[in-house]
Amino acid sequence: MAKKDWRRLLHFRCTGCGNCCRETVVCLTDEDVRRIEQGTGKPAREFARFFPEEEVSMDKRDNFWIRFANRRAVMALRWRRNHCYFLGPDNRCTIYEHRPVTCREYPFNTTLSKTGAVERVYLSRAAKCLHDWDGRVTRKALRAVLRWNERQSEAYAAKVKTWNGRLFGRKSRPAFLRYLGFGGDSE
């Protein structure tokens, strides 16, 4: 999309089709899990799932891959009946105020300049997004959520790296949740 053309994306409006909650695996950070636990009262083991490599289309070198005793996986929102665990019957997110930062950023992919200004925006193609063009998205909001996601992801990636470098101790999914400060028992 040409430099001028991306500005039209600032008129994006979500129509609530729910496709992004059906067609994507939403990776979680420990901050996402903590926010969801606090907002819903549900333990991590109820909504977090560890997806193995064969179930996720993600770069093999991504720093969200967690090494367990038997294989690698990423921590993501659990699915139920082919959609996100938290997608309601009305196609609305039932944890909207507590949703993962990745969901807050979607469907935008934003690039910032060296000065921190929004330089480029394009829509993700991870899911077929049935949007309208009568909304209002600010550059400030795009920049804020992108930076939030970057900070949160970097902190989580550092924890995953430390976990992956451990030579001793149980390398199970429940142990990983405990390592992050949550109760265990997740698949």
FIPA-653558 format. One record per residue (C-alpha): residue number from 1; residue in three letters; x, y, z. Coordinates in Angstrom, 1 decimal, padded with zeros to 4 digits. Each point is the difference from the previous one (the first is absolute). Layout:
! FIPA-653558
<site><nuza>NUM</nuza><keti>Ala</keti><x>X</x><y>Y</y><z>Z</z></site>
...
***
This chain:
! FIPA-653558
<site><nuza>1</nuza><keti>Met</keti><x>000.0</x><y>000.0</y><z>000.0</z></site>
<site><nuza>2</nuza><keti>Ala</keti><x>001.5</x><y>003.4</y><z>-001.0</z></site>
<site><nuza>3</nuza><keti>Lys</keti><x>001.0</x><y>002.4</y><z>002.8</z></site>
<site><nuza>4</nuza><keti>Lys</keti><x>-003.1</x><y>002.2</y><z>-000.5</z></site>
<site><nuza>5</nuza><keti>Asp</keti><x>-002.4</x><y>-002.9</y><z>-000.3</z></site>
<site><nuza>6</nuza><keti>Trp</keti><x>000.6</x><y>-001.4</y><z>003.5</z></site>
<site><nuza>7</nuza><keti>Arg</keti><x>-001.7</x><y>003.0</y><z>001.5</z></site>
<site><nuza>8</nuza><keti>Arg</keti><x>-003.4</x><y>-001.2</y><z>-001.3</z></site>
<site><nuza>9</nuza><keti>Leu</keti><x>000.4</x><y>-002.9</y><z>002.5</z></site>
<site><nuza>10</nuza><keti>Leu</keti><x>-000.5</x><y>002.5</y><z>002.8</z></site>
<site><nuza>11</nuza><keti>His</keti><x>-003.7</x><y>-000.2</y><z>-001.0</z></site>
<site><nuza>12</nuza><keti>Phe</keti><x>-000.1</x><y>-003.7</y><z>000.8</z></site>
<site><nuza>13</nuza><keti>Arg</keti><x>-002.9</x><y>-001.3</y><z>002.2</z></site>
<site><nuza>14</nuza><keti>Cys</keti><x>-000.4</x><y>-003.5</y><z>001.3</z></site>
<site><nuza>15</nuza><keti>Thr</keti><x>-003.4</x><y>-001.5</y><z>-000.9</z></site>
<site><nuza>16</nuza><keti>Gly</keti><x>000.2</x><y>-002.8</y><z>002.6</z></site>
<site><nuza>17</nuza><keti>Cys</keti><x>000.0</x><y>-002.8</y><z>-002.6</z></site>
<site><nuza>18</nuza><keti>Gly</keti><x>002.2</x><y>-002.1</y><z>002.4</z></site>
<site><nuza>19</nuza><keti>Asn</keti><x>002.2</x><y>-001.4</y><z>-002.8</z></site>
<site><nuza>20</nuza><keti>Cys</keti><x>003.2</x><y>001.1</y><z>001.8</z></site>
<site><nuza>21</nuza><keti>Cys</keti><x>-001.2</x><y>-002.2</y><z>003.0</z></site>
<site><nuza>22</nuza><keti>Arg</keti><x>-000.6</x><y>-003.0</y><z>-002.3</z></site>
<site><nuza>23</nuza><keti>Glu</keti><x>002.9</x><y>-000.1</y><z>-002.3</z></site>
<site><nuza>24</nuza><keti>Thr</keti><x>003.0</x><y>000.9</y><z>002.1</z></site>
<site><nuza>25</nuza><keti>Val</keti><x>002.0</x><y>-001.3</y><z>003.0</z></site>
<site><nuza>26</nuza><keti>Val</keti><x>000.6</x><y>002.8</y><z>002.4</z></site>
<site><nuza>27</nuza><keti>Cys</keti><x>003.3</x><y>-000.3</y><z>001.8</z></site>
<site><nuza>28</nuza><keti>Leu</keti><x>000.0</x><y>001.1</y><z>003.6</z></site>
<site><nuza>29</nuza><keti>Thr</keti><x>002.6</x><y>001.7</y><z>002.2</z></site>
<site><nuza>30</nuza><keti>Asp</keti><x>000.1</x><y>-000.4</y><z>003.7</z></site>
<site><nuza>31</nuza><keti>Glu</keti><x>-001.5</x><y>003.6</y><z>000.3</z></site>
<site><nuza>32</nuza><keti>Asp</keti><x>-002.9</x><y>-001.0</y><z>-002.2</z></site>
<site><nuza>33</nuza><keti>Val</keti><x>-000.6</x><y>-003.1</y><z>002.2</z></site>
<site><nuza>34</nuza><keti>Arg</keti><x>000.2</x><y>002.1</y><z>003.2</z></site>
<site><nuza>35</nuza><keti>Arg</keti><x>-002.4</x><y>002.6</y><z>-001.4</z></site>
<site><nuza>36</nuza><keti>Ile</keti><x>-002.5</x><y>-002.7</y><z>-001.1</z></site>
<site><nuza>37</nuza><keti>Glu</keti><x>000.2</x><y>-001.9</y><z>003.3</z></site>
<site><nuza>38</nuza><keti>Gln</keti><x>-000.6</x><y>003.2</y><z>002.0</z></site>
<site><nuza>39</nuza><keti>Gly</keti><x>-002.8</x><y>001.2</y><z>-002.3</z></site>
<site><nuza>40</nuza><keti>Thr</keti><x>-001.9</x><y>-003.3</y><z>-000.2</z></site>
<site><nuza>41</nuza><keti>Gly</keti><x>001.0</x><y>-001.9</y><z>003.2</z></site>
<site><nuza>42</nuza><keti>Lys</keti><x>000.8</x><y>-003.0</y><z>-002.2</z></site>
<site><nuza>43</nuza><keti>Pro</keti><x>003.3</x><y>-001.8</y><z>000.5</z></site>
<site><nuza>44</nuza><keti>Ala</keti><x>002.5</x><y>-000.1</y><z>-002.9</z></site>
<site><nuza>45</nuza><keti>Arg</keti><x>-000.4</x><y>-003.7</y><z>-000.4</z></site>
<site><nuza>46</nuza><keti>Glu</keti><x>-003.6</x><y>000.6</y><z>-001.0</z></site>
<site><nuza>47</nuza><keti>Phe</keti><x>000.7</x><y>002.4</y><z>-003.0</z></site>
<site><nuza>48</nuza><keti>Ala</keti><x>003.6</x><y>-000.5</y><z>-000.9</z></site>
<site><nuza>49</nuza><keti>Arg</keti><x>001.2</x><y>-002.9</y><z>-002.2</z></site>
<site><nuza>50</nuza><keti>Phe</keti><x>003.4</x><y>-001.0</y><z>-001.3</z></site>
<site><nuza>51</nuza><keti>Phe</keti><x>-000.2</x><y>-000.4</y><z>-003.8</z></site>
<site><nuza>52</nuza><keti>Pro</keti><x>002.7</x><y>-002.3</y><z>-001.4</z></site>
<site><nuza>53</nuza><keti>Glu</keti><x>001.9</x><y>000.9</y><z>-003.2</z></site>
<site><nuza>54</nuza><keti>Glu</keti><x>-002.3</x><y>-002.0</y><z>-002.3</z></site>
<site><nuza>55</nuza><keti>Glu</keti><x>-003.0</x><y>002.0</y><z>001.1</z></site>
<site><nuza>56</nuza><keti>Val</keti><x>001.4</x><y>003.5</y><z>-000.4</z></site>
<site><nuza>57</nuza><keti>Ser</keti><x>001.3</x><y>001.9</y><z>-003.1</z></site>
<site><nuza>58</nuza><keti>Met</keti><x>002.8</x><y>001.9</y><z>001.6</z></site>
<site><nuza>59</nuza><keti>Asp</keti><x>003.7</x><y>000.6</y><z>-000.8</z></site>
<site><nuza>60</nuza><keti>Lys</keti><x>002.1</x><y>-002.8</y><z>001.6</z></site>
<site><nuza>61</nuza><keti>Arg</keti><x>002.4</x><y>002.6</y><z>001.4</z></site>
<site><nuza>62</nuza><keti>Asp</keti><x>-002.7</x><y>002.1</y><z>001.7</z></site>
<site><nuza>63</nuza><keti>Asn</keti><x>000.9</x><y>000.7</y><z>003.6</z></site>
<site><nuza>64</nuza><keti>Phe</keti><x>-003.4</x><y>-001.1</y><z>001.3</z></site>
<site><nuza>65</nuza><keti>Trp</keti><x>000.8</x><y>-003.7</y><z>-000.5</z></site>
<site><nuza>66</nuza><keti>Ile</keti><x>000.2</x><y>-001.8</y><z>003.3</z></site>
<site><nuza>67</nuza><keti>Arg</keti><x>002.1</x><y>-003.1</y><z>000.4</z></site>
<site><nuza>68</nuza><keti>Phe</keti><x>-001.6</x><y>-002.8</y><z>001.9</z></site>
<site><nuza>69</nuza><keti>Ala</keti><x>001.4</x><y>-003.5</y><z>000.7</z></site>
<site><nuza>70</nuza><keti>Asn</keti><x>-001.7</x><y>-001.6</y><z>-003.0</z></site>
<site><nuza>71</nuza><keti>Arg</keti><x>-000.4</x><y>002.9</y><z>-002.5</z></site>
<site><nuza>72</nuza><keti>Arg</keti><x>-000.4</x><y>003.8</y><z>-000.6</z></site>
<site><nuza>73</nuza><keti>Ala</keti><x>-003.2</x><y>001.9</y><z>000.3</z></site>
<site><nuza>74</nuza><keti>Val</keti><x>-001.4</x><y>003.6</y><z>000.3</z></site>
<site><nuza>75</nuza><keti>Met</keti><x>-002.4</x><y>001.1</y><z>002.7</z></site>
<site><nuza>76</nuza><keti>Ala</keti><x>-003.2</x><y>001.3</y><z>-001.5</z></site>
<site><nuza>77</nuza><keti>Leu</keti><x>-003.7</x><y>000.5</y><z>000.6</z></site>
<site><nuza>78</nuza><keti>Arg</keti><x>-001.8</x><y>-003.3</y><z>000.1</z></site>
<site><nuza>79</nuza><keti>Trp</keti><x>-002.6</x><y>-000.8</y><z>-002.7</z></site>
<site><nuza>80</nuza><keti>Arg</keti><x>-003.4</x><y>-001.4</y><z>000.5</z></site>
<site><nuza>81</nuza><keti>Arg</keti><x>-002.1</x><y>-001.3</y><z>-002.9</z></site>
<site><nuza>82</nuza><keti>Asn</keti><x>002.3</x><y>001.6</y><z>-002.6</z></site>
<site><nuza>83</nuza><keti>His</keti><x>000.2</x><y>003.5</y><z>001.5</z></site>
<site><nuza>84</nuza><keti>Cys</keti><x>001.6</x><y>001.9</y><z>002.9</z></site>
<site><nuza>85</nuza><keti>Tyr</keti><x>-001.0</x><y>-001.1</y><z>003.4</z></site>
<site><nuza>86</nuza><keti>Phe</keti><x>-001.3</x><y>003.5</y><z>000.8</z></site>
<site><nuza>87</nuza><keti>Leu</keti><x>-002.0</x><y>000.6</y><z>-003.2</z></site>
<site><nuza>88</nuza><keti>Gly</keti><x>-003.7</x><y>000.4</y><z>001.0</z></site>
<site><nuza>89</nuza><keti>Pro</keti><x>-003.0</x><y>-001.2</y><z>-001.9</z></site>
<site><nuza>90</nuza><keti>Asp</keti><x>-000.5</x><y>003.5</y><z>-001.3</z></site>
<site><nuza>91</nuza><keti>Asn</keti><x>003.5</x><y>000.0</y><z>-001.6</z></site>
<site><nuza>92</nuza><keti>Arg</keti><x>001.2</x><y>002.4</y><z>002.7</z></site>
<site><nuza>93</nuza><keti>Cys</keti><x>003.0</x><y>-000.4</y><z>002.2</z></site>
<site><nuza>94</nuza><keti>Thr</keti><x>-001.1</x><y>-000.8</y><z>003.5</z></site>
<site><nuza>95</nuza><keti>Ile</keti><x>003.2</x><y>001.3</y><z>001.5</z></site>
<site><nuza>96</nuza><keti>Tyr</keti><x>000.3</x><y>003.1</y><z>-002.1</z></site>
<site><nuza>97</nuza><keti>Glu</keti><x>001.4</x><y>002.2</y><z>002.8</z></site>
<site><nuza>98</nuza><keti>His</keti><x>002.5</x><y>-002.7</y><z>000.9</z></site>
<site><nuza>99</nuza><keti>Arg</keti><x>000.9</x><y>-001.4</y><z>-003.4</z></site>
<site><nuza>100</nuza><keti>Pro</keti><x>003.6</x><y>-000.7</y><z>-001.1</z></site>
<site><nuza>101</nuza><keti>Val</keti><x>002.0</x><y>002.9</y><z>-001.4</z></site>
<site><nuza>102</nuza><keti>Thr</keti><x>000.3</x><y>-001.9</y><z>-003.3</z></site>
<site><nuza>103</nuza><keti>Cys</keti><x>-003.8</x><y>000.2</y><z>-000.3</z></site>
<site><nuza>104</nuza><keti>Arg</keti><x>000.1</x><y>003.7</y><z>000.7</z></site>
<site><nuza>105</nuza><keti>Glu</keti><x>002.5</x><y>000.6</y><z>-002.8</z></site>
<site><nuza>106</nuza><keti>Tyr</keti><x>-001.9</x><y>-002.2</y><z>-002.5</z></site>
<site><nuza>107</nuza><keti>Pro</keti><x>-000.5</x><y>000.4</y><z>-003.0</z></site>
<site><nuza>108</nuza><keti>Phe</keti><x>002.6</x><y>002.7</y><z>-000.3</z></site>
<site><nuza>109</nuza><keti>Asn</keti><x>003.7</x><y>-000.5</y><z>-000.7</z></site>
<site><nuza>110</nuza><keti>Thr</keti><x>001.7</x><y>003.3</y><z>000.8</z></site>
<site><nuza>111</nuza><keti>Thr</keti><x>003.5</x><y>001.2</y><z>-000.7</z></site>
<site><nuza>112</nuza><keti>Leu</keti><x>001.5</x><y>002.9</y><z>001.9</z></site>
<site><nuza>113</nuza><keti>Ser</keti><x>002.7</x><y>002.3</y><z>-001.2</z></site>
<site><nuza>114</nuza><keti>Lys</keti><x>003.2</x><y>000.5</y><z>002.0</z></site>
<site><nuza>115</nuza><keti>Thr</keti><x>-001.7</x><y>003.0</y><z>001.6</z></site>
<site><nuza>116</nuza><keti>Gly</keti><x>-003.0</x><y>-002.1</y><z>001.1</z></site>
<site><nuza>117</nuza><keti>Ala</keti><x>-002.4</x><y>001.4</y><z>-002.6</z></site>
<site><nuza>118</nuza><keti>Val</keti><x>-002.4</x><y>-002.4</y><z>-001.8</z></site>
<site><nuza>119</nuza><keti>Glu</keti><x>001.7</x><y>-000.6</y><z>-003.3</z></site>
<site><nuza>120</nuza><keti>Arg</keti><x>-002.0</x><y>-002.8</y><z>-001.5</z></site>
<site><nuza>121</nuza><keti>Val</keti><x>-003.2</x><y>-001.9</y><z>000.8</z></site>
<site><nuza>122</nuza><keti>Tyr</keti><x>-001.5</x><y>-003.0</y><z>-001.8</z></site>
<site><nuza>123</nuza><keti>Leu</keti><x>-002.7</x><y>-002.5</y><z>000.8</z></site>
<site><nuza>124</nuza><keti>Ser</keti><x>001.0</x><y>-003.5</y><z>001.1</z></site>
<site><nuza>125</nuza><keti>Arg</keti><x>-001.2</x><y>-002.8</y><z>-002.2</z></site>
<site><nuza>126</nuza><keti>Ala</keti><x>000.0</x><y>-002.6</y><z>002.7</z></site>
<site><nuza>127</nuza><keti>Ala</keti><x>-003.8</x><y>-000.1</y><z>-000.1</z></site>
<site><nuza>128</nuza><keti>Lys</keti><x>-002.6</x><y>001.2</y><z>-002.4</z></site>
<site><nuza>129</nuza><keti>Cys</keti><x>-001.0</x><y>003.3</y><z>001.7</z></site>
<site><nuza>130</nuza><keti>Leu</keti><x>-003.5</x><y>001.2</y><z>-001.0</z></site>
<site><nuza>131</nuza><keti>His</keti><x>000.5</x><y>003.7</y><z>001.0</z></site>
<site><nuza>132</nuza><keti>Asp</keti><x>-001.6</x><y>003.3</y><z>-000.9</z></site>
<site><nuza>133</nuza><keti>Trp</keti><x>001.6</x><y>003.3</y><z>-000.8</z></site>
<site><nuza>134</nuza><keti>Asp</keti><x>-002.0</x><y>002.4</y><z>002.2</z></site>
<site><nuza>135</nuza><keti>Gly</keti><x>002.2</x><y>-000.3</y><z>003.2</z></site>
<site><nuza>136</nuza><keti>Arg</keti><x>002.7</x><y>002.1</y><z>001.5</z></site>
<site><nuza>137</nuza><keti>Val</keti><x>003.3</x><y>-001.4</y><z>001.1</z></site>
<site><nuza>138</nuza><keti>Thr</keti><x>002.7</x><y>002.4</y><z>001.1</z></site>
<site><nuza>139</nuza><keti>Arg</keti><x>003.7</x><y>-000.3</y><z>-000.7</z></site>
<site><nuza>140</nuza><keti>Lys</keti><x>000.6</x><y>000.6</y><z>003.7</z></site>
<site><nuza>141</nuza><keti>Ala</keti><x>-002.1</x><y>-003.0</y><z>000.9</z></site>
<site><nuza>142</nuza><keti>Leu</keti><x>001.8</x><y>-002.2</y><z>-002.6</z></site>
<site><nuza>143</nuza><keti>Arg</keti><x>003.4</x><y>001.1</y><z>001.3</z></site>
<site><nuza>144</nuza><keti>Ala</keti><x>-001.0</x><y>-000.6</y><z>003.7</z></site>
<site><nuza>145</nuza><keti>Val</keti><x>-001.3</x><y>-003.5</y><z>-000.5</z></site>
<site><nuza>146</nuza><keti>Leu</keti><x>003.0</x><y>-000.9</y><z>-002.2</z></site>
<site><nuza>147</nuza><keti>Arg</keti><x>002.4</x><y>001.2</y><z>002.7</z></site>
<site><nuza>148</nuza><keti>Trp</keti><x>-002.0</x><y>-001.8</y><z>002.7</z></site>
<site><nuza>149</nuza><keti>Asn</keti><x>000.2</x><y>-003.2</y><z>-002.0</z></site>
<site><nuza>150</nuza><keti>Glu</keti><x>003.7</x><y>000.4</y><z>-000.7</z></site>
<site><nuza>151</nuza><keti>Arg</keti><x>000.8</x><y>000.6</y><z>003.7</z></site>
<site><nuza>152</nuza><keti>Gln</keti><x>-002.2</x><y>-002.9</y><z>001.2</z></site>
<site><nuza>153</nuza><keti>Ser</keti><x>001.4</x><y>-002.4</y><z>-002.7</z></site>
<site><nuza>154</nuza><keti>Glu</keti><x>003.6</x><y>000.9</y><z>000.7</z></site>
<site><nuza>155</nuza><keti>Ala</keti><x>-000.4</x><y>-000.6</y><z>003.8</z></site>
<site><nuza>156</nuza><keti>Tyr</keti><x>-001.8</x><y>-003.3</y><z>-000.7</z></site>
<site><nuza>157</nuza><keti>Ala</keti><x>002.6</x><y>-001.1</y><z>-002.6</z></site>
<site><nuza>158</nuza><keti>Ala</keti><x>002.7</x><y>000.5</y><z>002.6</z></site>
<site><nuza>159</nuza><keti>Lys</keti><x>-001.8</x><y>-002.3</y><z>002.5</z></site>
<site><nuza>160</nuza><keti>Val</keti><x>-000.5</x><y>-002.6</y><z>-002.7</z></site>
<site><nuza>161</nuza><keti>Lys</keti><x>003.7</x><y>000.2</y><z>-000.9</z></site>
<site><nuza>162</nuza><keti>Thr</keti><x>000.9</x><y>-000.6</y><z>003.7</z></site>
<site><nuza>163</nuza><keti>Trp</keti><x>-002.4</x><y>-002.9</y><z>000.2</z></site>
<site><nuza>164</nuza><keti>Asn</keti><x>001.3</x><y>-001.5</y><z>-003.2</z></site>
<site><nuza>165</nuza><keti>Gly</keti><x>003.6</x><y>000.3</y><z>001.3</z></site>
<site><nuza>166</nuza><keti>Arg</keti><x>-000.7</x><y>-002.0</y><z>003.1</z></site>
<site><nuza>167</nuza><keti>Leu</keti><x>001.7</x><y>-003.3</y><z>000.2</z></site>
<site><nuza>168</nuza><keti>Phe</keti><x>-001.6</x><y>-001.3</y><z>003.2</z></site>
<site><nuza>169</nuza><keti>Gly</keti><x>-003.5</x><y>-000.3</y><z>001.3</z></site>
<site><nuza>170</nuza><keti>Arg</keti><x>-003.2</x><y>-001.1</y><z>-001.5</z></site>
<site><nuza>171</nuza><keti>Lys</keti><x>-000.6</x><y>001.4</y><z>-003.4</z></site>
<site><nuza>172</nuza><keti>Ser</keti><x>-003.8</x><y>-000.6</y><z>-000.1</z></site>
<site><nuza>173</nuza><keti>Arg</keti><x>-002.9</x><y>002.3</y><z>-000.9</z></site>
<site><nuza>174</nuza><keti>Pro</keti><x>-001.2</x><y>000.3</y><z>003.7</z></site>
<site><nuza>175</nuza><keti>Ala</keti><x>003.6</x><y>000.7</y><z>001.0</z></site>
<site><nuza>176</nuza><keti>Phe</keti><x>000.2</x><y>002.9</y><z>-002.5</z></site>
<site><nuza>177</nuza><keti>Leu</keti><x>-003.2</x><y>001.5</y><z>001.3</z></site>
<site><nuza>178</nuza><keti>Arg</keti><x>001.4</x><y>-000.2</y><z>003.5</z></site>
<site><nuza>179</nuza><keti>Tyr</keti><x>003.3</x><y>001.5</y><z>-001.2</z></site>
<site><nuza>180</nuza><keti>Leu</keti><x>-002.1</x><y>003.0</y><z>-001.2</z></site>
<site><nuza>181</nuza><keti>Gly</keti><x>-001.8</x><y>000.2</y><z>003.3</z></site>
<site><nuza>182</nuza><keti>Phe</keti><x>-003.2</x><y>-001.7</y><z>-000.8</z></site>
<site><nuza>183</nuza><keti>Gly</keti><x>-001.6</x><y>-003.3</y><z>001.1</z></site>
<site><nuza>184</nuza><keti>Gly</keti><x>001.0</x><y>-003.0</y><z>-002.2</z></site>
<site><nuza>185</nuza><keti>Asp</keti><x>-002.1</x><y>-002.7</y><z>-001.7</z></site>
<site><nuza>186</nuza><keti>Ser</keti><x>-000.4</x><y>001.2</y><z>-003.6</z></site>
<site><nuza>187</nuza><keti>Glu</keti><x>000.4</x><y>-002.2</y><z>-003.1</z></site>
***
